[in-house]
Amino acid sequence: MASRMKTTIHIPDALLLRSKEVAAAEGITLRELVEDALRRALDARDQRRPFVLPDCSVGGEGVQAGQSWELPRELAYDDPT
């Protein structure tokens, strides 16, 4: 059997009242409702996949050591008009 620890949490009155109403309507204890909700919230977080920035690089060698940044900078920032 899993051990249980007592703790105190602060819940807004309206949320607590609604939680008690839902628990009563479902015939479960408030504790059961809170445990279920917390498990679901934690499971949902576990299911999130981390954001991976897509590789949008293009072919080419880029600026190599010893080359000047002058041409790439001009191409990137010069006014096309």
Secondary structure, 3 states (H helix, E strand, C coil): CCCCCCCCCCCCHHHHHHHHHHHHHHCCCHHHHHHHHHHHHHHHHHHCCCCCCCCCCCCCCCCCCCCCCHHHHHHHHCCCC
